[in-house]
Amino acid sequence: MKLLANENFPLPSVRLLRDAGYDVLAIAEGLSGIDDRAVLTLAVSEERVILTFDRDYGELIYRRGLPVPIGILYFRYQPATALEPGKQLLNLLSVEGLQFTGQFTIVGQKQIRQRPLKMK
């Protein structure tokens, strides 16, 4: 699974995920300032799951009908450290049977919820 870390996803977490062997493209590394539509387009073209703290992606794909990436992980909390989201994601990736492709996943500190993405 390839990942796309939105600009607000902490770089220490990006590095942690890379160190664990995941392919992570970080918007903060050379693409800072691109808008959410461009992030969606990039995620779709490279078949990457978006990692974000930005709730606007639900609005963009469910209400405005913009391109749907293969998955979105929306972290809906304020992390205590810059490594917390990366550590939490590594734990979630180790859960047998938990899928992130085809899903809009809302990640809280103690729970997750998923909603199917309507792929076009």
C-alpha positions in Angstrom: 0.0 0.0 0.0 1.4 3.4 -1.0 0.6 6.4 1.2 0.3 10.1 0.6 0.9 12.2 3.7 -1.0 15.5 3.5 1.0 18.6 4.4 -0.4 18.5 8.0 0.7 15.0 8.6 3.9 15.2 10.8 7.2 14.4 9.1 8.5 12.4 12.1 5.5 10.1 11.5 6.3 10.0 7.8 9.9 8.9 8.6 8.7 6.3 11.0 6.4 4.8 8.4 9.3 4.8 5.8 11.6 3.2 8.3 9.0 0.4 8.6 9.1 -0.1 4.9 6.1 1.8 3.7 6.2 3.9 0.5 5.2 7.4 1.7 5.1 10.5 -0.4 4.9 13.6 1.8 3.3 16.8 0.5 5.5 18.8 3.0 8.6 17.7 1.1 8.6 19.7 -2.0 4.9 20.1 -2.7 3.9 22.4 0.2 1.0 24.8 -0.6 -0.8 22.6 -3.1 -4.6 22.6 -2.6 -6.7 19.7 -1.6 -7.9 19.2 -5.1 -4.3 18.7 -6.3 -3.7 16.3 -3.4 -6.7 14.2 -4.5 -5.5 14.2 -8.1 -2.1 13.1 -7.1 -3.4 10.4 -4.8 -5.7 9.1 -7.6 -3.0 9.1 -10.3 -0.4 7.4 -8.0 -2.9 5.0 -6.3 -2.0 6.2 -2.8 -4.0 6.3 0.4 -4.2 9.8 1.8 -3.1 10.4 5.4 -4.5 13.7 6.8 -5.8 15.7 9.7 -8.0 17.8 7.3 -11.7 17.0 7.4 -12.3 18.7 4.1 -11.7 15.5 2.0 -15.0 14.0 3.0 -16.8 17.1 1.8 -14.8 17.1 -1.5 -15.5 13.6 -2.5 -19.0 12.9 -1.0 -20.6 16.3 -1.6 -18.7 17.8 -4.5 -18.0 14.6 -6.4 -14.2 15.1 -6.9 -11.9 12.2 -7.8 -11.9 9.4 -5.3 -8.6 8.1 -4.1 -8.2 4.4 -3.2 -8.4 5.3 0.5 -8.4 8.1 3.0 -7.2 8.0 6.7 -8.6 11.0 8.4 -6.9 11.4 11.8 -9.5 13.2 13.9 -7.6 14.2 17.0 -4.7 16.4 18.2 -1.7 14.2 18.6 0.4 14.5 21.8 3.6 14.0 19.8 4.6 14.1 16.1 5.3 10.4 16.2 1.9 9.4 17.6 0.0 9.2 14.3 2.7 7.1 12.7 2.8 4.7 15.7 -1.0 4.4 15.7 -1.0 3.7 12.0 1.7 1.0 12.3 -0.5 -0.6 15.0 -3.6 -0.4 12.7 -1.7 -1.8 9.8 -0.9 -4.9 11.9 -4.6 -5.7 12.6 -5.5 -8.7 10.6 -8.4 -8.2 8.2 -8.5 -4.4 8.6 -8.6 -2.8 5.1 -7.9 0.8 4.2 -8.3 0.6 0.4 -11.8 1.5 -0.7 -12.5 3.1 2.7 -12.8 6.6 4.3 -11.3 5.7 7.7 -11.8 8.1 10.6 -9.1 7.5 13.2 -9.6 8.7 16.7 -7.2 8.1 19.6 -9.1 5.0 20.8 -11.4 4.0 18.0 -11.8 4.0 14.2 -14.8 4.1 11.9 -15.0 3.3 8.3 -17.3 4.4 5.4 -17.0 2.9 1.9 -15.6 5.1 -0.8 -17.6 5.1 -4.0 -15.0 4.4 -6.6 -15.7 5.7 -10.1 
